[in-house]
């Protein structure tokens, strides 16, 4: 039985535990100074880390020379390594290590093999990598890849859908509230609360009621202070039908740097499309423009309809969106792009200005992801800001509030990190 640690010292602060931790941090090459040998689970964890981070070795390989060999032959060992890290590390750490393995060791091609996909921990970045492989993916792998993408999409929908619908439903109800409602559409409770400051006693009312009270056997004191609320502002709602109240166009840059944004945009597009009071259109673009609106009932179909990579022609994409606007005053256009324009540079800003002048609410998101502020074209961002269209990065958790503000005509909740 281990001896109890000295009073005031936690077990994990014992010298032996500190040496163990330093040995794990320093890795195999820096182990001599610690004098600490690793065994059992610690040795296995250290081996998994060494395979990825020490000397550029490939998981399951022996060094840089093997990295230049064909990746296909190493798939079984990499699959074992993926299984090991899922055993020894929590899911967020596994996702980081997978990302590093793909980026540092060039393992993207291995994701074309079904046994590899079955071993990985699905996340948004992995979905982006799979989508970037595009047509290179063999048919034998495609169904496995769809299952990986489906899991990530379902997780995102569970996390985001309910709150998004609730937030936007409230914004749509407020936007439908009529300034001068018809009599049958007046919300009397809200109207009275909104006009309580206008409570007054009517001229001559006290004397008249005093006489009536005396004639009816009621004292004047019993009716003292009677008055009324003057409804200077009527509060009501538009007719409670199920007609479309707002049109939303999501215009999404599918260049390689926007992979995570494309995934989140597909999920949000499906959520918005499920709301009957919104008419939602999803447009993705690189140098070409693709309208994926008819696939919005399934975000997985949307994602496999994209093709990450290639150039960018924002002006052409906005021209297409502009051609689909029929109710400018009731339309919100959300451009999701890092603004690195490969088309007509001034054309993008002119089209944004024209849409805004026609009454469209125009929103620019530099990214729709959990990452920090992305690389973006600052000149174009400044030009849009001069039009009253600030460009900023938006997390998925903030997106419902951004859309609610846009629908309601309120100032956007721009994070401090915006340009």
C-alpha positions as CSV (number, residue, x, y, z in Angstrom):
1,X,0.0,0.0,0.0
2,X,1.4,3.4,-0.9
3,X,2.4,5.7,1.9
4,X,0.1,8.7,2.4
5,X,1.5,12.0,1.0
6,X,2.8,14.6,3.4
7,X,0.2,16.8,4.9
8,X,-0.9,19.6,2.5
9,X,0.5,17.8,-0.6
10,X,-1.9,16.2,-3.1
11,X,-1.1,12.7,-4.4
12,X,-0.4,14.0,-7.9
13,X,2.2,16.4,-6.4
14,X,4.5,13.6,-5.1
15,X,8.0,13.7,-6.6
16,X,7.4,10.4,-8.4
17,X,4.2,11.7,-10.0
18,X,5.9,14.9,-11.1
19,X,8.7,12.9,-12.7
20,X,6.2,10.8,-14.5
21,X,4.4,13.8,-15.9
22,X,7.7,15.4,-17.0
23,X,8.7,12.2,-18.7
24,X,5.3,12.2,-20.6
25,X,5.9,15.8,-21.6
26,X,9.5,15.5,-22.7
27,X,9.0,12.3,-24.7
28,X,11.5,9.6,-25.5
29,X,14.3,11.8,-26.5
30,X,14.2,13.9,-23.3
31,X,13.7,11.0,-20.9
32,X,17.3,10.6,-19.6
33,X,17.1,13.6,-17.3
34,X,14.1,12.2,-15.5
35,X,15.4,8.8,-14.7
36,X,11.8,7.6,-15.0
37,X,10.8,4.6,-17.1
38,X,7.3,4.2,-18.3
39,X,5.3,1.0,-18.1
40,X,1.9,-0.3,-18.9
41,X,-0.7,2.3,-19.9
42,X,1.8,5.1,-19.6
43,X,4.1,3.4,-22.1
44,X,1.3,2.8,-24.5
45,X,0.2,6.5,-24.3
46,X,3.8,7.6,-24.8
47,X,4.1,5.4,-27.9
48,X,1.0,6.9,-29.4
49,X,2.3,10.4,-28.9
50,X,5.8,9.5,-30.1
51,X,4.4,8.0,-33.3
52,X,2.8,11.4,-34.1
53,X,5.0,14.1,-32.7
54,X,8.6,12.8,-32.4
55,X,10.8,13.2,-35.4
56,X,8.0,13.3,-38.0
57,X,7.4,9.6,-37.7
58,X,4.3,8.1,-39.1
59,X,2.0,6.2,-36.7
60,X,3.1,2.6,-36.9
61,X,6.2,3.6,-38.9
62,X,9.9,3.8,-38.1
63,X,10.8,7.3,-39.5
64,X,10.8,9.8,-42.2
65,X,11.9,7.4,-44.9
66,X,8.8,5.3,-44.5
67,X,6.7,8.4,-44.9
68,X,7.7,8.7,-48.5
69,X,6.5,5.1,-49.2
70,X,3.0,4.3,-50.3
71,X,0.4,5.2,-47.7
72,X,-1.8,2.2,-48.5
73,X,0.5,-0.4,-47.0
74,X,0.5,1.4,-43.7
75,X,-3.3,1.6,-43.3
76,X,-3.6,-1.3,-40.8
77,X,-1.0,0.2,-38.5
78,X,-2.5,3.6,-38.7
79,X,-5.9,2.1,-38.0
80,X,-4.5,0.5,-34.9
81,X,-2.9,3.8,-33.8
82,X,-6.3,5.5,-34.2
83,X,-7.9,2.8,-32.0
84,X,-5.1,3.3,-29.4
85,X,-5.6,7.0,-29.1
86,X,-9.3,6.6,-28.6
87,X,-8.6,4.2,-25.8
88,X,-6.1,6.4,-24.0
89,X,-7.3,10.0,-24.6
90,X,-10.6,11.8,-24.3
91,X,-12.6,12.7,-27.5
92,X,-11.5,16.3,-27.8
93,X,-7.8,15.3,-27.6
94,X,-8.4,12.5,-30.1
95,X,-9.8,15.0,-32.5
96,X,-6.8,17.2,-32.2
97,X,-4.4,14.3,-32.7
98,X,-6.3,13.1,-35.7
99,X,-6.1,16.6,-37.2
100,X,-2.4,16.8,-36.6
101,X,-1.9,13.3,-38.1
102,X,-3.7,14.4,-41.3
103,X,-1.9,17.7,-41.5
104,X,1.6,16.7,-40.4
105,X,1.9,13.3,-41.9
106,X,-0.2,13.5,-45.1
107,X,-2.7,10.8,-44.1
108,X,-5.6,12.2,-46.1
109,X,-5.4,9.4,-48.7
110,X,-5.9,6.8,-45.9
111,X,-9.3,8.2,-45.2
112,X,-10.4,6.8,-48.6
113,X,-10.3,3.3,-47.0
114,X,-13.4,2.1,-45.1
115,X,-11.4,0.5,-42.2
116,X,-9.7,3.8,-41.5
117,X,-13.0,5.8,-41.4
118,X,-14.5,3.2,-39.0
119,X,-11.5,3.9,-36.6
120,X,-11.6,7.7,-36.5
121,X,-13.5,10.0,-34.1
122,X,-15.9,12.0,-36.2
123,X,-15.8,15.8,-35.9
124,X,-16.4,18.9,-38.1
125,X,-12.8,19.1,-39.3
126,X,-12.8,15.4,-40.3
127,X,-16.0,16.0,-42.3
128,X,-14.2,19.0,-44.0
129,X,-11.3,16.7,-45.0
130,X,-13.7,14.0,-46.3
131,X,-15.5,16.6,-48.4
132,X,-12.3,17.9,-49.8
133,X,-11.4,14.5,-51.1
134,X,-14.5,14.7,-53.2
135,X,-14.5,12.6,-56.4
136,X,-11.3,10.9,-55.4
137,X,-13.3,8.9,-52.9
138,X,-14.0,5.3,-54.2
139,X,-17.5,4.0,-54.1
140,X,-16.6,1.4,-51.5
141,X,-15.8,4.1,-49.1
142,X,-18.6,6.6,-49.8
143,X,-21.2,4.9,-47.6
144,X,-18.8,4.7,-44.7
145,X,-18.0,8.4,-45.3
146,X,-21.7,9.3,-45.3
147,X,-22.1,7.5,-42.0
148,X,-19.2,9.5,-40.5
149,X,-20.7,12.8,-41.8
150,X,-24.2,11.8,-40.6
151,X,-23.0,11.3,-37.1
152,X,-21.4,14.8,-37.0
153,X,-24.5,16.4,-38.6
154,X,-26.9,14.7,-36.2
155,X,-24.8,15.8,-33.2
156,X,-24.8,19.4,-34.5
157,X,-28.6,19.4,-35.1
158,X,-29.2,18.1,-31.6
159,X,-27.1,20.9,-30.2
160,X,-28.3,23.8,-32.3
161,X,-31.8,23.1,-33.8
162,X,-34.1,23.7,-30.8
163,X,-32.5,26.9,-29.7
164,X,-32.3,28.2,-33.3
165,X,-36.0,27.6,-33.9
166,X,-37.1,29.1,-30.6
167,X,-34.9,32.2,-31.1
168,X,-36.1,32.8,-34.7
169,X,-39.7,32.1,-33.9
170,X,-39.7,34.9,-31.3
171,X,-38.0,37.3,-33.8
172,X,-40.5,36.4,-36.5
173,X,-43.5,37.0,-34.1
174,X,-42.0,40.4,-33.1
175,X,-41.4,41.4,-36.7
176,X,-45.1,40.5,-37.5
177,X,-46.5,42.7,-34.8
178,X,-48.5,45.4,-36.5
179,X,-48.0,49.1,-35.7
180,X,-51.6,49.8,-36.5
181,X,-53.4,46.5,-36.0
182,X,-57.0,45.9,-37.0
183,X,-59.5,45.8,-34.1
184,X,-59.6,42.0,-34.1
185,X,-55.8,41.7,-34.2
186,X,-55.2,44.0,-31.1
187,X,-53.4,42.3,-28.2
188,X,-55.2,44.1,-25.4
189,X,-53.0,42.9,-22.6
190,X,-49.8,44.2,-24.3
191,X,-51.6,47.4,-25.3
192,X,-52.7,48.2,-21.8
193,X,-49.2,47.4,-20.4
194,X,-47.6,49.6,-23.1
195,X,-49.8,52.5,-22.2
196,X,-50.0,52.5,-18.4
197,X,-48.1,55.8,-18.3
198,X,-51.1,57.3,-20.1
199,X,-53.6,56.6,-17.3
200,X,-55.7,59.7,-16.6
201,X,-58.9,60.7,-14.8
202,X,-61.5,61.8,-17.3
203,X,-62.8,65.4,-16.9
204,X,-66.1,65.6,-15.1
205,X,-66.1,61.9,-14.4
206,X,-65.9,62.2,-10.6
207,X,-68.9,64.6,-10.4
208,X,-71.1,62.5,-12.7
209,X,-70.2,59.3,-10.9
210,X,-70.8,61.0,-7.5
211,X,-74.4,61.9,-8.5
212,X,-75.0,58.4,-9.9
213,X,-73.6,56.9,-6.7
214,X,-75.8,59.0,-4.5
215,X,-78.9,58.1,-6.5
216,X,-78.0,54.5,-6.4
217,X,-77.2,54.5,-2.7
218,X,-73.4,54.4,-3.3
219,X,-71.1,57.0,-1.8
220,X,-68.9,59.2,-4.0
221,X,-65.8,58.1,-2.1
222,X,-66.4,54.5,-3.4
223,X,-65.8,55.8,-6.9
224,X,-63.0,58.2,-6.2
225,X,-59.9,58.0,-8.6
226,X,-61.8,56.3,-11.5
227,X,-60.1,57.0,-14.8
228,X,-58.9,55.3,-18.0
229,X,-55.9,54.3,-20.1
230,X,-55.5,56.2,-23.3
231,X,-54.1,53.8,-25.9
232,X,-51.7,56.1,-27.8
233,X,-50.0,53.0,-29.2
234,X,-51.9,49.9,-30.1
235,X,-50.0,46.6,-29.9
236,X,-51.1,43.7,-32.0
237,X,-50.0,40.9,-34.3
238,X,-50.5,40.3,-37.9
239,X,-53.0,37.6,-38.8
240,X,-51.9,34.3,-37.3
241,X,-51.5,32.4,-40.5
242,X,-48.7,30.1,-41.6
243,X,-47.6,32.2,-44.6
244,X,-43.9,33.0,-45.2
245,X,-42.8,36.1,-43.3
246,X,-39.1,36.3,-44.3
247,X,-36.9,35.1,-47.1
248,X,-33.4,34.0,-46.1
249,X,-30.5,33.4,-48.6
250,X,-27.4,31.7,-47.3
251,X,-24.6,32.3,-49.7
252,X,-21.6,30.1,-48.7
253,X,-18.0,30.2,-49.9
254,X,-16.9,26.6,-50.5
255,X,-13.2,27.3,-50.9
256,X,-10.9,25.0,-49.0
257,X,-10.4,27.4,-46.0
258,X,-14.1,27.5,-45.4
259,X,-14.7,23.8,-44.7
260,X,-16.0,24.1,-41.1
261,X,-18.2,27.0,-42.2
262,X,-19.7,24.9,-45.0
263,X,-20.6,22.1,-42.5
264,X,-22.3,24.5,-40.0
265,X,-24.1,26.4,-42.8
266,X,-25.6,23.1,-44.2
267,X,-26.9,22.2,-40.7
268,X,-28.4,25.7,-40.1
269,X,-29.8,25.8,-43.6
270,X,-31.7,22.6,-42.9
271,X,-33.0,24.0,-39.6
272,X,-34.2,27.2,-41.2
273,X,-35.8,25.3,-44.1
274,X,-37.8,23.3,-41.6
275,X,-39.5,26.6,-40.4
276,X,-42.7,27.3,-42.5
277,X,-42.5,31.0,-41.9
278,X,-39.1,31.2,-43.5
279,X,-38.3,30.6,-47.2
280,X,-34.7,29.5,-47.1
281,X,-32.3,29.2,-50.1
282,X,-28.8,27.8,-49.8
283,X,-26.2,28.8,-52.5
284,X,-22.6,27.5,-52.5
285,X,-19.9,28.8,-54.7
286,X,-16.3,28.8,-55.8
287,X,-15.8,30.0,-59.3
288,X,-19.1,28.4,-60.1
289,X,-22.5,28.8,-58.3
290,X,-24.6,25.9,-57.2
291,X,-28.1,26.2,-55.7
292,X,-28.6,23.4,-53.2
293,X,-32.0,24.5,-51.9
294,X,-33.8,21.4,-53.1
295,X,-31.6,19.3,-50.9
296,X,-32.1,21.2,-47.7
297,X,-34.3,18.5,-46.2
298,X,-31.1,16.5,-45.6
299,X,-27.8,18.4,-44.7
300,X,-25.8,15.3,-45.5
301,X,-27.0,15.5,-49.1
302,X,-26.1,19.2,-49.1
303,X,-22.6,18.5,-47.9
304,X,-21.9,15.8,-50.5
305,X,-23.3,18.3,-53.1
306,X,-20.4,20.7,-52.3
307,X,-16.9,20.5,-53.6
308,X,-14.4,22.1,-51.3
309,X,-11.4,23.8,-52.9
310,X,-10.8,25.8,-56.0
311,X,-11.1,29.6,-56.6
312,X,-13.6,32.1,-55.5
313,X,-16.0,34.4,-57.4
314,X,-18.1,36.2,-54.8
315,X,-19.4,38.7,-57.3
316,X,-21.0,35.9,-59.5
317,X,-22.5,34.3,-56.4
318,X,-24.1,37.6,-55.2
319,X,-25.4,38.2,-58.8
320,X,-27.2,34.9,-58.6
321,X,-28.6,35.6,-55.2
322,X,-29.7,39.1,-56.3
323,X,-31.6,37.6,-59.2
324,X,-33.6,35.4,-56.8
325,X,-34.8,38.2,-54.5
326,X,-38.5,39.1,-55.0
327,X,-39.3,40.8,-51.7
328,X,-36.3,43.0,-50.8
329,X,-37.8,44.5,-47.6
330,X,-38.5,41.0,-46.3
331,X,-35.2,39.3,-47.3
332,X,-32.0,38.6,-45.3
333,X,-28.9,37.7,-47.3
334,X,-26.1,36.1,-45.3
335,X,-22.7,35.9,-47.1
336,X,-20.4,33.5,-45.4
337,X,-16.9,34.1,-46.9
338,X,-13.4,35.2,-46.0
339,X,-13.9,37.8,-48.8
340,X,-10.8,36.8,-50.8
341,X,-12.3,37.6,-54.1
342,X,-11.1,36.0,-57.3
343,X,-13.7,37.6,-59.6
344,X,-14.5,41.3,-60.1
345,X,-13.3,42.8,-56.9
346,X,-15.3,46.0,-57.0
347,X,-18.4,44.1,-58.3
348,X,-18.9,42.3,-55.0
349,X,-19.1,45.6,-53.0
350,X,-21.4,47.2,-55.6
351,X,-23.8,44.3,-55.5
352,X,-23.9,44.3,-51.7
353,X,-24.6,48.1,-51.9
354,X,-27.4,47.6,-54.4
355,X,-29.1,44.9,-52.3
356,X,-28.9,47.0,-49.2
357,X,-30.2,50.0,-51.0
358,X,-33.2,48.0,-52.1
359,X,-34.1,47.1,-48.5
360,X,-32.4,43.8,-48.2
361,X,-30.8,43.1,-44.8
362,X,-27.2,42.1,-45.7
363,X,-25.0,40.2,-43.3
364,X,-21.4,39.1,-43.8
365,X,-19.8,36.4,-41.8
366,X,-16.1,35.8,-42.2
367,X,-16.5,32.3,-40.8
368,X,-19.3,30.2,-39.2
369,X,-17.2,28.0,-36.9
370,X,-15.9,27.6,-33.4
371,X,-12.4,28.8,-34.3
372,X,-11.0,32.3,-33.8
373,X,-10.9,35.2,-36.2
374,X,-9.9,33.7,-39.6
375,X,-7.7,35.2,-42.3
376,X,-9.8,37.5,-44.5
377,X,-9.5,40.3,-47.0
378,X,-9.4,43.4,-44.8
379,X,-9.9,45.8,-47.7
380,X,-13.2,44.2,-48.7
381,X,-14.3,44.0,-45.0
382,X,-13.7,47.7,-44.6
383,X,-15.6,48.5,-47.8
384,X,-18.6,46.5,-46.6
385,X,-18.4,48.2,-43.2
386,X,-18.5,51.6,-44.9
387,X,-21.9,50.5,-46.3
388,X,-23.1,49.6,-42.9
389,X,-22.5,45.9,-43.4
390,X,-19.9,44.9,-40.7
391,X,-18.0,41.6,-41.4
392,X,-17.2,39.4,-38.5
393,X,-16.6,35.8,-37.5
394,X,-19.5,34.1,-35.9
395,X,-19.7,30.9,-33.7
396,X,-22.5,28.5,-34.2
397,X,-23.9,29.4,-30.8
398,X,-24.1,33.0,-31.7
399,X,-25.7,32.5,-35.1
400,X,-29.3,32.3,-33.9
401,X,-29.0,35.7,-32.3
402,X,-27.4,37.1,-35.4
403,X,-30.3,35.9,-37.5
404,X,-32.9,37.0,-35.0
405,X,-31.4,40.5,-35.0
406,X,-31.3,40.6,-38.8
407,X,-34.9,39.4,-39.1
408,X,-36.0,41.9,-36.5
409,X,-34.1,44.9,-38.0
410,X,-32.1,45.3,-34.9
411,X,-28.3,45.9,-34.5
412,X,-26.3,42.7,-35.0
413,X,-24.6,41.2,-31.9
414,X,-21.1,41.6,-33.2
415,X,-18.3,40.0,-31.1
416,X,-15.4,42.2,-29.9
417,X,-13.1,40.2,-32.2
418,X,-14.7,41.6,-35.3
419,X,-12.8,43.9,-37.7
